[in-house]
């Protein structure tokens, strides 16, 4: 493994490999699998030894491909037995996940055909050219297709790993884990992989302060015009700057923040839906239900039943 490939493997182990019994018990059972379980060290790069092979991969509930070797990105091929193992795991119902250039492996296995997917922004064009049946989404942090999830590179892989924890164990657990790792608790998948470098530093600083302020005042009526005034920008400039920085329109960003806040309150409090609606800035319970269900595919009540650590009211 080259040094850059080690990063995605390491963050996967950091999120899923270390037991967190005070957050959730049992935690994940992580196995690092290789085509050949015991390989000799390479002439260059880093060697990671494991006792787990492709049979363990096929039997997994979730398969994460953290990267694809540089030689493959330059036109080489992946081992046929590895590709067949990916197909077998998917056919058996496994949730298939890739980080960074791992998307090329899922694409080679045909698992991304007709599906939305992403990878590191430097390789999105290559992915689209080599696998035209894949609907490549450029410049987003990650794409969640339910049973198929792909992310961009580096820290976006960490975002996707925390997103998986949020899906599996709830927003409160994911937020606590993120706090322990000293990283952002929730960056939506649609956020841009990088900030538009044409944004002046002073504008970026003001924008960050305003977005932080908005996230702390979700219970208040927030408008794009009001946030623009607080940032000292015209509405048009604020809209453009915010979308460049987050990959979302300001209103879509606010909606995601409000739904994330509702998730946390549903999991950790026994507040009635009406109180949660007000605390998140939705106004009415019906408005919360409509947006929550549209974004997450489940009603707030059903979400609380499946995730709550507090008795429902």
KEDRENZA-638472 format. One record per residue (C-alpha): residue number from 1; z, y, x. Coordinates in nm, 2 decimals. Layout:
# residues N
[NUM,[Z,Y,X]]
...
//
This chain:
# residues 313
[1,[0.00,0.00,0.00]]
[2,[-0.08,0.35,0.12]]
[3,[0.20,0.60,0.11]]
[4,[0.06,0.78,-0.19]]
[5,[0.05,0.45,-0.39]]
[6,[0.42,0.39,-0.32]]
[7,[0.53,0.69,-0.52]]
[8,[0.42,0.56,-0.86]]
[9,[0.57,0.22,-0.78]]
[10,[0.89,0.38,-0.68]]
[11,[0.93,0.60,-0.99]]
[12,[0.87,0.29,-1.21]]
[13,[1.15,0.11,-1.03]]
[14,[1.37,0.42,-1.05]]
[15,[1.33,0.44,-1.43]]
[16,[1.32,0.08,-1.53]]
[17,[1.47,-0.11,-1.24]]
[18,[1.83,0.03,-1.21]]
[19,[2.05,-0.09,-1.50]]
[20,[2.21,0.19,-1.70]]
[21,[2.47,0.00,-1.91]]
[22,[2.64,0.32,-2.03]]
[23,[2.31,0.44,-2.18]]
[24,[2.18,0.11,-2.32]]
[25,[2.28,-0.25,-2.26]]
[26,[2.07,-0.46,-2.20]]
[27,[1.84,-0.23,-1.99]]
[28,[1.49,-0.33,-1.89]]
[29,[1.42,-0.65,-1.68]]
[30,[1.18,-0.52,-1.42]]
[31,[0.97,-0.75,-1.21]]
[32,[0.73,-0.64,-0.93]]
[33,[0.43,-0.87,-0.95]]
[34,[0.16,-0.93,-0.69]]
[35,[-0.16,-1.13,-0.68]]
[36,[-0.01,-1.32,-0.39]]
[37,[0.37,-1.32,-0.41]]
[38,[0.43,-1.33,-0.03]]
[39,[0.17,-1.14,0.17]]
[40,[0.17,-1.05,0.54]]
[41,[0.23,-0.68,0.63]]
[42,[-0.08,-0.46,0.65]]
[43,[-0.20,-0.30,0.97]]
[44,[-0.15,0.04,0.80]]
[45,[0.06,0.16,0.51]]
[46,[0.36,0.00,0.36]]
[47,[0.42,-0.37,0.25]]
[48,[0.64,-0.45,-0.04]]
[49,[0.74,-0.82,-0.07]]
[50,[0.81,-0.99,-0.41]]
[51,[0.87,-1.33,-0.54]]
[52,[0.69,-1.26,-0.87]]
[53,[0.32,-1.34,-0.92]]
[54,[0.06,-1.31,-1.19]]
[55,[0.22,-1.57,-1.42]]
[56,[0.52,-1.33,-1.46]]
[57,[0.27,-1.05,-1.53]]
[58,[0.11,-1.25,-1.81]]
[59,[0.44,-1.33,-1.97]]
[60,[0.57,-0.96,-1.97]]
[61,[0.63,-0.75,-2.28]]
[62,[0.51,-0.44,-2.10]]
[63,[0.27,-0.43,-1.80]]
[64,[0.26,-0.12,-1.58]]
[65,[-0.02,-0.08,-1.32]]
[66,[0.11,0.20,-1.10]]
[67,[-0.21,0.26,-0.90]]
[68,[-0.54,0.12,-0.77]]
[69,[-0.61,0.09,-0.40]]
[70,[-0.83,0.35,-0.23]]
[71,[-1.08,0.08,-0.14]]
[72,[-1.14,0.02,-0.51]]
[73,[-1.18,0.39,-0.58]]
[74,[-1.44,0.40,-0.31]]
[75,[-1.64,0.13,-0.48]]
[76,[-1.46,-0.19,-0.40]]
[77,[-1.35,-0.46,-0.64]]
[78,[-1.01,-0.58,-0.77]]
[79,[-0.93,-0.95,-0.75]]
[80,[-1.08,-1.14,-1.04]]
[81,[-0.76,-1.33,-1.10]]
[82,[-0.57,-1.00,-1.14]]
[83,[-0.82,-0.87,-1.39]]
[84,[-0.80,-1.20,-1.59]]
[85,[-0.42,-1.17,-1.58]]
[86,[-0.44,-0.82,-1.73]]
[87,[-0.66,-0.95,-2.01]]
[88,[-0.44,-1.24,-2.08]]
[89,[-0.13,-1.02,-2.10]]
[90,[-0.30,-0.78,-2.34]]
[91,[-0.42,-1.07,-2.55]]
[92,[-0.07,-1.20,-2.57]]
[93,[0.05,-0.87,-2.71]]
[94,[0.18,-0.70,-2.41]]
[95,[0.20,-0.32,-2.40]]
[96,[-0.04,-0.21,-2.13]]
[97,[0.04,0.10,-1.92]]
[98,[-0.12,0.26,-1.62]]
[99,[0.00,0.54,-1.39]]
[100,[-0.24,0.76,-1.20]]
[101,[-0.54,0.55,-1.08]]
[102,[-0.40,0.23,-1.23]]
[103,[-0.63,0.33,-1.52]]
[104,[-0.92,0.19,-1.32]]
[105,[-0.77,-0.16,-1.33]]
[106,[-0.72,-0.14,-1.71]]
[107,[-1.08,-0.01,-1.75]]
[108,[-1.22,-0.29,-1.53]]
[109,[-1.04,-0.54,-1.75]]
[110,[-1.22,-0.38,-2.05]]
[111,[-0.89,-0.28,-2.21]]
[112,[-0.98,0.09,-2.23]]
[113,[-1.31,0.04,-2.40]]
[114,[-1.33,0.26,-2.71]]
[115,[-0.98,0.40,-2.64]]
[116,[-0.85,0.73,-2.52]]
[117,[-0.72,0.73,-2.16]]
[118,[-0.66,0.96,-1.86]]
[119,[-0.59,0.95,-1.49]]
[120,[-0.53,1.19,-1.21]]
[121,[-0.76,1.50,-1.26]]
[122,[-0.94,1.43,-0.93]]
[123,[-1.06,1.09,-1.07]]
[124,[-1.13,1.16,-1.44]]
[125,[-1.50,1.22,-1.37]]
[126,[-1.53,0.90,-1.17]]
[127,[-1.35,0.70,-1.44]]
[128,[-1.58,0.83,-1.71]]
[129,[-1.89,0.76,-1.49]]
[130,[-1.79,0.41,-1.40]]
[131,[-1.67,0.31,-1.75]]
[132,[-1.87,0.50,-2.01]]
[133,[-1.71,0.31,-2.29]]
[134,[-1.38,0.48,-2.22]]
[135,[-1.29,0.80,-2.39]]
[136,[-1.16,0.99,-2.09]]
[137,[-0.92,1.27,-2.17]]
[138,[-0.92,1.53,-1.89]]
[139,[-0.62,1.74,-1.77]]
[140,[-0.34,1.59,-1.98]]
[141,[-0.02,1.44,-1.85]]
[142,[-0.05,1.12,-2.04]]
[143,[-0.21,0.95,-2.34]]
[144,[-0.02,0.73,-2.58]]
[145,[-0.24,0.50,-2.79]]
[146,[0.05,0.28,-2.91]]
[147,[-0.01,-0.04,-2.73]]
[148,[-0.20,0.13,-2.45]]
[149,[-0.07,0.42,-2.24]]
[150,[-0.22,0.59,-1.94]]
[151,[-0.10,0.89,-1.73]]
[152,[-0.22,1.13,-1.47]]
[153,[-0.08,1.11,-1.11]]
[154,[0.25,1.18,-0.94]]
[155,[0.51,1.34,-1.16]]
[156,[0.30,1.28,-1.48]]
[157,[0.37,0.91,-1.42]]
[158,[0.74,0.99,-1.43]]
[159,[0.68,1.18,-1.76]]
[160,[0.51,0.87,-1.91]]
[161,[0.79,0.64,-1.79]]
[162,[1.05,0.86,-1.96]]
[163,[0.83,0.87,-2.27]]
[164,[0.84,0.49,-2.28]]
[165,[1.22,0.51,-2.26]]
[166,[1.22,0.76,-2.54]]
[167,[1.00,0.54,-2.75]]
[168,[1.21,0.23,-2.68]]
[169,[1.56,0.36,-2.67]]
[170,[1.55,0.70,-2.82]]
[171,[1.55,1.06,-2.72]]
[172,[1.92,1.08,-2.63]]
[173,[1.89,0.80,-2.38]]
[174,[1.58,0.94,-2.23]]
[175,[1.73,1.28,-2.20]]
[176,[2.04,1.15,-2.03]]
[177,[1.83,0.95,-1.79]]
[178,[1.62,1.25,-1.71]]
[179,[1.93,1.45,-1.64]]
[180,[2.05,1.19,-1.39]]
[181,[1.71,1.20,-1.22]]
[182,[1.72,1.59,-1.23]]
[183,[1.38,1.61,-1.40]]
[184,[1.25,1.77,-1.72]]
[185,[1.37,1.57,-2.02]]
[186,[1.05,1.59,-2.22]]
[187,[0.70,1.71,-2.13]]
[188,[0.46,1.63,-2.41]]
[189,[0.16,1.42,-2.31]]
[190,[-0.09,1.69,-2.41]]
[191,[0.05,1.93,-2.16]]
[192,[-0.19,2.03,-1.88]]
[193,[-0.17,1.85,-1.55]]
[194,[-0.16,2.18,-1.36]]
[195,[-0.10,2.54,-1.43]]
[196,[-0.41,2.77,-1.43]]
[197,[-0.38,2.93,-1.08]]
[198,[-0.54,3.25,-1.22]]
[199,[-0.21,3.33,-1.38]]
[200,[-0.03,3.58,-1.17]]
[201,[0.31,3.48,-1.04]]
[202,[0.49,3.75,-1.23]]
[203,[0.32,3.65,-1.55]]
[204,[0.41,3.28,-1.49]]
[205,[0.77,3.37,-1.43]]
[206,[0.79,3.58,-1.75]]
[207,[0.62,3.30,-1.95]]
[208,[0.86,3.04,-1.82]]
[209,[1.16,3.26,-1.92]]
[210,[1.02,3.31,-2.27]]
[211,[0.95,2.94,-2.32]]
[212,[1.30,2.85,-2.20]]
[213,[1.44,3.12,-2.44]]
[214,[1.24,2.98,-2.73]]
[215,[1.35,2.63,-2.66]]
[216,[1.71,2.75,-2.69]]
[217,[1.65,2.94,-3.01]]
[218,[1.45,2.69,-3.22]]
[219,[1.67,2.76,-3.52]]
[220,[1.54,3.12,-3.54]]
[221,[1.20,3.23,-3.69]]
[222,[0.97,3.23,-3.39]]
[223,[0.62,3.38,-3.39]]
[224,[0.35,3.41,-3.13]]
[225,[0.35,3.78,-3.17]]
[226,[0.73,3.79,-3.12]]
[227,[0.72,3.57,-2.81]]
[228,[0.43,3.78,-2.67]]
[229,[0.64,4.10,-2.71]]
[230,[0.94,3.93,-2.54]]
[231,[0.71,3.84,-2.25]]
[232,[0.57,4.19,-2.23]]
[233,[0.21,4.06,-2.30]]
[234,[-0.05,4.12,-2.56]]
[235,[-0.06,3.83,-2.82]]
[236,[-0.41,3.73,-2.69]]
[237,[-0.29,3.72,-2.32]]
[238,[0.03,3.53,-2.41]]
[239,[-0.17,3.27,-2.61]]
[240,[-0.40,3.22,-2.32]]
[241,[-0.13,3.20,-2.06]]
[242,[0.09,2.97,-2.26]]
[243,[-0.20,2.73,-2.33]]
[244,[-0.30,2.73,-1.96]]
[245,[0.06,2.64,-1.86]]
[246,[0.14,2.38,-2.13]]
[247,[-0.20,2.25,-2.24]]
[248,[-0.10,2.32,-2.60]]
[249,[-0.13,2.62,-2.82]]
[250,[0.20,2.81,-2.85]]
[251,[0.26,2.69,-3.21]]
[252,[0.18,2.33,-3.12]]
[253,[0.43,2.36,-2.83]]
[254,[0.69,2.50,-3.06]]
[255,[0.63,2.22,-3.31]]
[256,[0.68,1.95,-3.03]]
[257,[1.00,2.12,-2.92]]
[258,[1.13,2.13,-3.28]]
[259,[1.05,1.77,-3.34]]
[260,[1.21,1.66,-3.01]]
[261,[1.52,1.86,-3.11]]
[262,[1.53,1.68,-3.45]]
[263,[1.50,1.34,-3.28]]
[264,[1.80,1.42,-3.06]]
[265,[2.01,1.54,-3.36]]
[266,[1.91,1.24,-3.57]]
[267,[2.02,1.00,-3.30]]
[268,[2.34,1.17,-3.19]]
[269,[2.49,1.34,-3.50]]
[270,[2.56,1.26,-3.87]]
[271,[2.42,1.59,-3.99]]
[272,[2.23,1.57,-4.31]]
[273,[1.86,1.62,-4.30]]
[274,[1.88,1.96,-4.45]]
[275,[2.11,2.08,-4.17]]
[276,[1.89,1.93,-3.91]]
[277,[1.59,2.10,-4.06]]
[278,[1.76,2.44,-4.03]]
[279,[1.89,2.38,-3.68]]
[280,[1.53,2.30,-3.56]]
[281,[1.37,2.59,-3.74]]
[282,[1.18,2.39,-4.00]]
[283,[1.36,2.57,-4.29]]
[284,[1.34,2.29,-4.55]]
[285,[1.39,1.91,-4.53]]
[286,[1.04,1.86,-4.67]]
[287,[0.89,2.06,-4.39]]
[288,[1.08,1.86,-4.14]]
[289,[0.97,1.53,-4.30]]
[290,[0.61,1.63,-4.31]]
[291,[0.58,1.74,-3.94]]
[292,[0.81,1.47,-3.81]]
[293,[0.61,1.19,-3.98]]
[294,[0.28,1.34,-3.88]]
[295,[0.38,1.35,-3.52]]
[296,[0.58,1.03,-3.48]]
[297,[0.45,0.81,-3.76]]
[298,[0.79,0.75,-3.91]]
[299,[1.02,0.94,-4.15]]
[300,[1.33,1.11,-4.02]]
[301,[1.55,0.88,-4.22]]
[302,[1.38,0.57,-4.09]]
[303,[1.40,0.71,-3.74]]
[304,[1.77,0.77,-3.77]]
[305,[1.82,0.41,-3.90]]
[306,[1.65,0.26,-3.60]]
[307,[1.78,0.50,-3.33]]
[308,[2.11,0.65,-3.45]]
[309,[2.43,0.63,-3.25]]
[310,[2.61,0.81,-3.53]]
[311,[2.65,0.70,-3.90]]
[312,[2.39,0.84,-4.13]]
[313,[2.48,1.07,-4.42]]
//
